[in-house]
């Protein structure tokens, strides 16, 4: 099984819901895919993947807490990741800010964009798609 690049490897057993903040920063600063850890070339589209919750309507979502990724890597994660594919809790208690730790309401929002931007607000990274090409809702 592939462990995504952004996952924190310290816990034993590994929790696919816990992210390594240093690796998330590396993804943001170097335009690395959160899944495979490879550079996403400027000519490639960016994929953004996040839970569709009670507070986010899939059609309006424009901010993601997980790093951008290659579209192929995002689709692979949707199909195989134990955290995503089995629709577990969006984040385990205490792993991120409480307002982010909500149960899934609808499933996952997949956004494909020409580009994106990332910024750090002093607590967490925010990943935003620019030039959105496609939005998909993947039902639980």
C-alpha positions, -999 to +999 in steps of 0.1 A: +000+000+000+012+035-009+016+059+020+010+094+008+040+117+010+022+142+033+013+116+059+030+117+093+050+084+096+058+088+133+026+072+148+026+034+150+004+023+134+004+050+107-028+070+106-036+082+071-055+111+086-025+127+103-003+150+082+033+159+087+033+197+089+069+199+076+060+179+046+029+199+039+051+231+041+075+215+016+046+207-008+034+243-006+068+259-011+081+236-038+049+227-056+052+190-046+023+165-049+009+156-015+006+120-026+037+111-045+060+139-034+072+147-069+072+182-084+040+192-103+053+208-134+039+243-143+023+227-175+004+202-154-030+208-139-034+207-101-059+185-083-074+195-049-091+170-028-111+176+004-141+165+023-175+180+015-189+188+049-218+206+063-199+239+061-186+236+026-208+233-005-190+213-032-199+239-058-184+267-038-153+252-022-121+271-030-099+263-001-083+230+009-062+219+038-044+191+021-017+199-005-024+200-042-016+168-061-014+154-096-049+145-109-038+108-113-026+107-077-059+123-065-079+097-083-057+069-070-062+081-035-100+082-040-099+046-050-074+031-026-066+053+005-080+037+036-089+072+050-105+085+018-119+054+001-135+042+034-148+077+041-135+078+077-138+109+098-124+140+080-098+143+107-092+125+139-098+144+171-069+167+179-051+163+146-062+197+132-083+227+143-117+217+158-136+237+131-120+215+104-127+182+122-162+175+110-179+144+097-185+139+061-218+151+049-217+143+012-183+128+003-152+143-013-148+173-035-123+170-063-113+202-081-090+203-111-074+237-119-048+252-142-029+266-112-031+273-075-017+292-046-008+284-011-004+305+020+003+299+057-019+318+082+004+311+112-015+279+121-022+260+089-016+260+052-044+269+028-043+256-008-065+274-033-072+264-069-070+291-096-085+287-131-108+259-121-115+235-150-136+209-133-154+201-101-166+166-091-184+154-061-175+118-051-203+105-029-197+085+002 
